[in-house]
């Protein structure tokens, strides 16, 4: 993993962990529903930010390596991975 991206991903995951603990406490204490929903949506945005970092790392390392290969099956694999990710992203929660 690219050092800078790894550092940022770890930082983001720690923020998400704190947000999730706060969400759990809000639910346990029966906080106002809108506050719970707001916290949940903030976590979802943070997860999206983490996903973007991981995707960036994958594109800059694994995908770039596969596309630079002389092996066309590696090109196909890289394309299939991106298509599967695209499909997964568009099916979930939509």
N, C-alpha and C positions, 0 to 999 in steps of 0.2 A: 504494500500500500504506500502511496506517495506520502512522505512524512508530514507535509503541511495539511493535507486532506485528512490524514489519520488524526492529527492533533485537533483539528476542527470538528471531526466526527465524534471523537471522545468527549469534547467539550459540549457539543450539542446533545449527546446521549445523557450526559449528567444533568443538563438542564431539564430534559424530558423526564428523567427520574424524579427530580424535585417537583416538577409540575404534576406528575402522576401521584406522588405522595400527597400533595396538596388537594388533588381531586378526591382521593380516597378519604381524606379527613373531612372534606366538605360533604361528601355523601354520608359518612358516619354521623356527622353532627347535624344532618338534615338541613343543610344550608339552603338558601333561596334557590329554586330550580334554575333560574336564569343565570345565577352565578356559577352553578355547576356546569351548565351547558357552555357558558363562556370559557370556563377552564378546559373543558373537554375539546372544544374547537381550537383553543390555543395549542393543546397537545397535538392535535391533528396537523396543524400548520407546522409545528416543530418537527414532527415526523416527516412531513413532506420536505422540509429543509434538509433533514438528515438523509433522506432518500436521494435527494439531488446531489449531495456530496458523494455518496457511495456510487451513484451512477457516473458522476464525473470521473472518479477514480477508475472505474471499470472501463470507461471509454478511452481514457488516457493511457491505460496500461494494457489490459487484456484485449480489448477490441482493436486498439491500434496495432498490437502485435499480430493478431489474427489477420487483419486486413493487409499487413505488410508481408505476410507469408506468400510464398509462391504456390502454396497448396490451395487450390480453389475450394476444397471442402472446408478449410478454415474460414474462408470468406463467407461461405454459406452458413456456417455455424454462427458467426458473428451476426449475420443478418437475422437468422432464426431467433437468436437470443433477444434482439431488440424487438422483433415482432411479437414474441411471447410476452415481453414486458409491457409493450404497448397494449396488447389485448388484455392482460391482467389489470392494468391500470384503468382501462375503459369499461371493464365489466364490474369491478368492485365498486359498490356504493353509488352506482349510477342508475 
